[in-house]
Amino acid sequence: MIWETDDCAHEGWAAAEFSDSRVSVGSETGGAVVVRWGPEGEAEPAGLLDGRDAVGWCAVCECGWRGPLWARVATPAEHDTARRRVHAAPGLHGDAPDDVKDALHREWTDHLGPATF
Ligand SMILES: [Zn+2]
């Protein structure tokens, strides 16, 4: 699902994050389509990864902005959404749990600032 501002200046989504600054931009039958996020916010294609290997999720925007990592944790006891720690088992496409998607959408909305609306 893509989030878009009315003027199309910002287009964001809930991305699965993998090791080595790789984030998902979509999915195919075989897994999550990922790009490597460079220091300047540029994205290079980085192939297809198994979403079950995601280290967590973050909100990403075409403008180059990237939200903080919501890190996957190993046990339910460590689950703490107030500290962006999520106990979840993503599937092959690496989709975030619905409540995490909602939180990522809020973070993305916040990065727009009040002037955008
Ligand atoms: Zn943006």
py3Dmol code that shows the C-alpha trace and the ligand (Angstrom):
import py3Dmol

protein = """\
ATOM      1  CA  MET A   1       0.000   0.000   0.000  1.00  0.00           C
ATOM      2  CA  ILE A   2       1.331   3.423  -1.020  1.00  0.00           C
ATOM      3  CA  TRP A   3       0.707   6.652   0.888  1.00  0.00           C
ATOM      4  CA  GLU A   4       0.655   9.774  -1.232  1.00  0.00           C
ATOM      5  CA  THR A   5       0.238  13.484  -0.621  1.00  0.00           C
ATOM      6  CA  ASP A   6      -2.262  15.373  -2.784  1.00  0.00           C
ATOM      7  CA  ASP A   7       0.558  17.183  -4.600  1.00  0.00           C
ATOM      8  CA  CYS A   8       2.433  13.867  -5.110  1.00  0.00           C
ATOM      9  CA  ALA A   9       5.582  15.395  -3.617  1.00  0.00           C
ATOM     10  CA  HIS A  10       5.743  12.538  -1.130  1.00  0.00           C
ATOM     11  CA  GLU A  11       5.050   8.905  -1.724  1.00  0.00           C
ATOM     12  CA  GLY A  12       5.680   6.552   1.157  1.00  0.00           C
ATOM     13  CA  TRP A  13       5.124   2.979   2.227  1.00  0.00           C
ATOM     14  CA  ALA A  14       5.687   0.513   5.047  1.00  0.00           C
ATOM     15  CA  ALA A  15       8.921  -1.245   4.152  1.00  0.00           C
ATOM     16  CA  ALA A  16      10.468  -4.384   5.522  1.00  0.00           C
ATOM     17  CA  GLU A  17      14.024  -3.637   6.550  1.00  0.00           C
ATOM     18  CA  PHE A  18      16.842  -6.092   6.066  1.00  0.00           C
ATOM     19  CA  SER A  19      20.488  -6.120   7.086  1.00  0.00           C
ATOM     20  CA  ASP A  20      22.869  -3.828   5.213  1.00  0.00           C
ATOM     21  CA  SER A  21      20.379  -0.928   4.766  1.00  0.00           C
ATOM     22  CA  ARG A  22      18.156  -2.845   2.388  1.00  0.00           C
ATOM     23  CA  VAL A  23      14.439  -2.074   2.392  1.00  0.00           C
ATOM     24  CA  SER A  24      11.529  -3.547   0.491  1.00  0.00           C
ATOM     25  CA  VAL A  25       9.786  -1.600  -2.262  1.00  0.00           C
ATOM     26  CA  GLY A  26       7.229  -4.252  -3.124  1.00  0.00           C
ATOM     27  CA  SER A  27       6.826  -7.972  -3.459  1.00  0.00           C
ATOM     28  CA  GLU A  28       6.844 -10.686  -6.066  1.00  0.00           C
ATOM     29  CA  THR A  29       5.879 -14.337  -5.927  1.00  0.00           C
ATOM     30  CA  GLY A  30       9.313 -15.296  -4.607  1.00  0.00           C
ATOM     31  CA  GLY A  31       9.710 -12.717  -1.849  1.00  0.00           C
ATOM     32  CA  ALA A  32      10.280  -9.050  -1.097  1.00  0.00           C
ATOM     33  CA  VAL A  33      11.775  -6.803  -3.798  1.00  0.00           C
ATOM     34  CA  VAL A  34      14.481  -4.749  -2.116  1.00  0.00           C
ATOM     35  CA  VAL A  35      16.718  -1.778  -2.755  1.00  0.00           C
ATOM     36  CA  ARG A  36      19.838  -0.711  -0.909  1.00  0.00           C
ATOM     37  CA  TRP A  37      19.393   2.721   0.641  1.00  0.00           C
ATOM     38  CA  GLY A  38      22.439   4.940   0.168  1.00  0.00           C
ATOM     39  CA  PRO A  39      23.646   7.741   2.454  1.00  0.00           C
ATOM     40  CA  GLU A  40      22.132  10.382   0.145  1.00  0.00           C
ATOM     41  CA  GLY A  41      18.771   8.673   0.117  1.00  0.00           C
ATOM     42  CA  GLU A  42      19.306   7.124  -3.294  1.00  0.00           C
ATOM     43  CA  ALA A  43      18.116   3.577  -3.836  1.00  0.00           C
ATOM     44  CA  GLU A  44      19.854   0.860  -5.837  1.00  0.00           C
ATOM     45  CA  PRO A  45      18.085  -2.357  -6.829  1.00  0.00           C
ATOM     46  CA  ALA A  46      19.262  -5.185  -4.586  1.00  0.00           C
ATOM     47  CA  GLY A  47      17.239  -8.168  -5.739  1.00  0.00           C
ATOM     48  CA  LEU A  48      14.719 -10.377  -4.046  1.00  0.00           C
ATOM     49  CA  LEU A  49      14.876 -11.398  -0.380  1.00  0.00           C
ATOM     50  CA  ASP A  50      12.912 -13.752   1.829  1.00  0.00           C
ATOM     51  CA  GLY A  51      10.659 -11.540   3.981  1.00  0.00           C
ATOM     52  CA  ARG A  52      11.118 -13.914   6.894  1.00  0.00           C
ATOM     53  CA  ASP A  53      14.695 -12.600   7.148  1.00  0.00           C
ATOM     54  CA  ALA A  54      13.566  -9.015   7.759  1.00  0.00           C
ATOM     55  CA  VAL A  55      15.134  -7.376  10.812  1.00  0.00           C
ATOM     56  CA  GLY A  56      12.075  -5.157  11.201  1.00  0.00           C
ATOM     57  CA  TRP A  57      10.079  -2.441   9.476  1.00  0.00           C
ATOM     58  CA  CYS A  58      10.360   1.255   8.756  1.00  0.00           C
ATOM     59  CA  ALA A  59       8.415   3.902   6.891  1.00  0.00           C
ATOM     60  CA  VAL A  60      10.124   5.060   3.715  1.00  0.00           C
ATOM     61  CA  CYS A  61       9.408   8.037   1.453  1.00  0.00           C
ATOM     62  CA  GLU A  62      10.395   8.802  -2.130  1.00  0.00           C
ATOM     63  CA  CYS A  63      11.774  12.168  -0.955  1.00  0.00           C
ATOM     64  CA  GLY A  64      14.602  10.266   0.748  1.00  0.00           C
ATOM     65  CA  TRP A  65      13.196  10.315   4.260  1.00  0.00           C
ATOM     66  CA  ARG A  66      13.261   7.102   6.225  1.00  0.00           C
ATOM     67  CA  GLY A  67      11.644   6.515   9.596  1.00  0.00           C
ATOM     68  CA  PRO A  68      13.194   4.734  12.563  1.00  0.00           C
ATOM     69  CA  LEU A  69      13.442   0.958  12.620  1.00  0.00           C
ATOM     70  CA  TRP A  70      10.721  -1.051  14.326  1.00  0.00           C
ATOM     71  CA  ALA A  71      12.952  -3.960  15.258  1.00  0.00           C
ATOM     72  CA  ARG A  72      11.826  -7.549  15.368  1.00  0.00           C
ATOM     73  CA  VAL A  73      12.501  -9.225  18.688  1.00  0.00           C
ATOM     74  CA  ALA A  74      12.832 -12.943  19.386  1.00  0.00           C
ATOM     75  CA  THR A  75      10.355 -13.409  22.215  1.00  0.00           C
ATOM     76  CA  PRO A  76       6.889 -12.093  23.169  1.00  0.00           C
ATOM     77  CA  ALA A  77       8.380 -10.822  26.462  1.00  0.00           C
ATOM     78  CA  GLU A  78      10.489  -8.299  24.533  1.00  0.00           C
ATOM     79  CA  HIS A  79       7.522  -6.988  22.538  1.00  0.00           C
ATOM     80  CA  ASP A  80       7.156  -3.266  23.340  1.00  0.00           C
ATOM     81  CA  THR A  81       5.618  -1.019  20.711  1.00  0.00           C
ATOM     82  CA  ALA A  82       6.389   2.083  22.803  1.00  0.00           C
ATOM     83  CA  ARG A  83      10.051   1.309  22.121  1.00  0.00           C
ATOM     84  CA  ARG A  84       9.451   0.111  18.551  1.00  0.00           C
ATOM     85  CA  ARG A  85      10.116  -3.532  19.385  1.00  0.00           C
ATOM     86  CA  VAL A  86       7.872  -6.011  17.665  1.00  0.00           C
ATOM     87  CA  HIS A  87       7.447  -9.724  18.133  1.00  0.00           C
ATOM     88  CA  ALA A  88       6.050 -10.951  14.832  1.00  0.00           C
ATOM     89  CA  ALA A  89       6.694 -13.598  12.220  1.00  0.00           C
ATOM     90  CA  PRO A  90       6.474 -12.019   8.761  1.00  0.00           C
ATOM     91  CA  GLY A  91       5.772 -14.145   5.705  1.00  0.00           C
ATOM     92  CA  LEU A  92       7.704 -14.467   2.481  1.00  0.00           C
ATOM     93  CA  HIS A  93       6.788 -10.915   1.441  1.00  0.00           C
ATOM     94  CA  GLY A  94       7.835  -9.384   4.747  1.00  0.00           C
ATOM     95  CA  ASP A  95       4.569  -7.573   5.384  1.00  0.00           C
ATOM     96  CA  ALA A  96       4.397  -5.679   8.679  1.00  0.00           C
ATOM     97  CA  PRO A  97       1.656  -6.505  11.203  1.00  0.00           C
ATOM     98  CA  ASP A  98      -1.354  -4.182  10.818  1.00  0.00           C
ATOM     99  CA  ASP A  99      -0.725  -2.209  14.022  1.00  0.00           C
ATOM    100  CA  VAL A 100       2.874  -1.590  12.957  1.00  0.00           C
ATOM    101  CA  LYS A 101       1.667  -0.448   9.514  1.00  0.00           C
ATOM    102  CA  ASP A 102      -0.639   2.045  11.217  1.00  0.00           C
ATOM    103  CA  ALA A 103       2.220   3.351  13.364  1.00  0.00           C
ATOM    104  CA  LEU A 104       4.491   3.663  10.323  1.00  0.00           C
ATOM    105  CA  HIS A 105       1.787   5.603   8.507  1.00  0.00           C
ATOM    106  CA  ARG A 106       1.597   8.021  11.447  1.00  0.00           C
ATOM    107  CA  GLU A 107       5.374   8.507  11.385  1.00  0.00           C
ATOM    108  CA  TRP A 108       5.280   9.124   7.653  1.00  0.00           C
ATOM    109  CA  THR A 109       2.452  11.652   8.095  1.00  0.00           C
ATOM    110  CA  ASP A 110       4.491  13.415  10.788  1.00  0.00           C
ATOM    111  CA  HIS A 111       7.530  13.849   8.521  1.00  0.00           C
ATOM    112  CA  LEU A 112       5.371  15.857   6.077  1.00  0.00           C
ATOM    113  CA  GLY A 113       4.896  18.648   8.587  1.00  0.00           C
ATOM    114  CA  PRO A 114       1.768  20.781   8.913  1.00  0.00           C
ATOM    115  CA  ALA A 115       2.500  22.896   5.801  1.00  0.00           C
ATOM    116  CA  THR A 116       1.756  20.045   3.427  1.00  0.00           C
ATOM    117  CA  PHE A 117      -1.941  19.949   4.223  1.00  0.00           C
TER     118      PHE A 117
END
"""
ligand_1 = """\
1
ZN
Zn 8.655 12.518 2.036
"""
view = py3Dmol.view(width=600, height=400)
view.addModel(protein, "pdb")
view.setStyle({"model": 0}, {"cartoon": {"style": "trace"}})
view.addModel(ligand_1, "xyz")
view.setStyle({"model": 1}, {"stick": {}})
view.zoomTo()
view.show()
